[in-house]
Amino acid sequence: MLGRDISETLQQQVHNAVVNGTPLKIEGGNSKVFLGRETHGEILDVSAHCGIVEHDPRELVLTARSGTPLKEIEAALAEAGQMLAFEPPHFGDNATLGGTIACGLSGPRRPFCGSARDFVLGCKLLNGKGEILRFGGQVIKNVAGYDVSRLMVGAYGTLGVLLEISLKVLPRPAASHTLIQECTQAEAISKMSRLLSQPVPVDAACYHAGYCYVRLSGSEQAVKHAHEHLGGEVIEKSEPFWHALREHHLPFLGSANPLYRVMVKPAVPPLEIVGEWLLDWGGAQRWLVSDEPIAVIRERVATVGGHVTQFRGSEHKGEIFQPLAAPLLVIHQRLKASFDPHGIFNRGRIYANL
Amino acid sequence: MPVSKDGLPCNRDAHEDLIRKLRGLLPPEAVLTDKEDLRPFECDGLSVYRRLPLVVVLPETTAQVQAIMRLCHALHVPVVARGAGTGLSGGALPLSDGVLLSLAKFKRILHIDPENAMATLQPGVRNLAISDAAAAYGLYYAPDPSSQIACTIGGNVAENSGGVHCLKYGLTVHNILMLKVVTMEGELLTIGAETLDSPGYDLLALMAGSEGMLAVIVEVTVKLLVKPERAQVLLAAFDDVYKAGEAVGAIIAAGIIPAGLEMMDKVAIHASEDYAHAGYPRDAEAILLCELDGTNAEVSEHIMKVREILHQGGATEVRTAANEAERQLFWKGRKSAFPAVGRISPDYYCMDGTIPRRQLPHVLRQISLWSEEYGLPVANVFHAGDGNLHPLILFDANKDGELARTEEFGQRILQLCVEVGGSITGEHGVGMEKINQMCIQFKAPELIQFHAVKAAFDPAGLLNPGKAVPTLQRCAEFGAMHVHHGQLPHAELERF
């Protein structure tokens, strides 16, 4: 398989950074630079560290270097009738596997099939001492040592440079139908919540612009029966809709206005915050475009036990991610120091003092 | 206070002081010090390791747990937390200078939320009790370790327990949302959230399978799933164990993810059949049990496909359970494999390695060669779908040197698992049992990183010390021993 292993070069750059006390800014395809806080430093370019290392469809496992383009991985999987079941958003043509895992983002299928971190089986990591370490592996069950590979998911590169990642992959469903029904947001929430306690093969559910969309996937028969059971109109060629939802190509998601990601329990009734809402993940992940100050949004969301990220339209400083409770922040800082004792990787990308 | 060289209180005065202070925090019946009362806590499910703790405490509130932890931290006394004690790797083995913290009184189901498909539990709730309580809503908790009737959710999180349905439904880590934990310093932390993810690092993943080394779990919120409309099981017999291994890969290659895919070899089939009378074919060299679940329509479709694959793969016989009673019977044979093997041999040693599925034929062949070499029979029981092997080495501990040979044999199996790209433990954990094998699977900088992760939660190193992650010193000694036997040169392992 094509590709290139530049781990020694990357390792050398980390060694130099340690010696010179230079902070490093890890870069892959640069597709998710809009997300999170600004970080400064010499660029550590991982994009040339690429290539699928191993993919044996029978094992349901794929291992690739972190700079491998996500689309290359998806193409290889599609050829084998497989997929990344967490349906990762790309947010750009150059998205790499490393960036996808470091940001821990998942698409519409997430509440029904699992998140990016759920599918990570192992990784090869370059830590802040310039050591190359391996954690986890290529097997589904592995409880030797702490689950460091999954800790890397959503750490935004603050703990180390992902060099290689092994993922569990799944067969693509044989059939997929999308049902659509006009309703209010409140009706959509209770409809989607009821799906959680019915034996139907749902793998995506969202509410957008007055319509509830439910995607059924599985064997031909299963999808057909579930459709009869649930009712609703089928939309032909629904793939572009789910793609647009995942990639934030639907009208207001891609706008320049501040976009907030509001995480709540799926059955929480509509939140009274002025703005435009789109509900994904069966109601568990809600997108909000609003002019309200973030502090006000956070306060309201906290009353229902949720949390808020300013996803787009931020100035890349301040509290973009929900602040942590003080004792948890202490643990985060100690963990950061344990992987990156000189504090060289992606300083301040998630929190100012991390 | 006099302190021994490893920093632990070593004299009677210090012990008495600790016990007096614990009595000040807890009701009298919640502090046990009599030898007789301590006895039930001397070991977990791996009873070859036994040790009496200094004292057992049985708190019933989170505030009490915090107070105990603060006291032990201040007095520099180590603490080992314990759930139901069904663990199979000695992870809950007490320390003779330490406190054994039992969570047995934390057994309330706090809340079942069918609308959001989640349940909040105290750590001492039994695994099966969760599904029982959720059944009223058509929901259940997916991970089902074979000890599910007795094991508790706190221990399941600590061990990241699996079960026969992992391939499709994941391990404990995939099925939990939020934890409340108490650190060694007595701090109460909320890890994860009731939402599908939480801000900051994924500490939930770190806690799952941390073997009681990072914090004490005092509350668990789990995800509940809808009970599938239908579950159906197929039994296939093979005249060759390797053909059975190939068939496992063929089912998965066909795009079908069975809910469970189990394999047993001849020794295990016979033992199980004598014990459970499940109707397994005695003339088979191996059987596969393949459970398919989902909607009615999907299960019917998949059964047809899997039957075809099994026949094509050379199965001599394929049976579909005719009804729920027969399905239960097929499973009964598999689930009673361990006790069944226990009846045919004075002792057995259960291994828990994982391998990439494609290595199954190779690893089986090697195990059978070693079985002859050591003169020790092996019964093979596998979670074949996810490559998790449970070879049971049959031996007699009363025979001179047989235990030592068994351990050596077992060690070679685990080493082989690592060599072919697998792991020394799929679901039982490292605990005390596989601490030496950690030196095979991980290099020194990786072990150092693990110790540093522990220190981030427990800087004083007082929570379950000495388990799960070996010291470099220990690995050096283990390595030296192996060089002596001439069987594990492993030049890449750094020496100290």
Interface residues (C-beta under 8 A of the other chain):
Chain A: D56 P57 R58 E59 L60 V61 G81 G104 R110 P111 G114 S115 R117 D118 N127 K129 E131 L133 R134 F135 G137 Q138 V139 I140 K141 N142 V143 A144 G145 Y146 D147 V148 R150 L151 V153 G154 A155 L159 L170 P171 R172 A174 S193 L196 S197 Q198 P199 V200 P201 G218 S219 E220 Q221 A222 K224 H225 A226 M263 V264 K265 P266 A267 W281 A284 Q285 G305 G306 H307 T309 F321 Q322 P323 L324 A325 P327 L328 L329 I331 H332 R334 L335 A337 S338 F339 I350 Y351
Chain B: D113 P114 E115 N116 A117 M118 Y137 G138 L139 E159 N160 G162 C166 L167 G170 L171 V173 H174 T183 E187 L188 L189 T190 I191 A193 E194 T195 L196 D197 S198 P199 G200 Y201 D202 L203 A205 L206 A208 G209 S210 L214 V226 K227 P228 E229 G249 A250 I252 A253 G255 I256 I257 G294 T295 N296 A297 E298 S300 E301 H302 T354 I355 P356 R357 R358 H383 D386 G387 N388 G421 G422 S423 I424 T425 G426 E427 H428 G429 V430 K434 Q437 M438 Q441 F442 K443 P445 E446 Q449 F450 A452 V453 K454 A455 A456 F457 P459 A468 V469
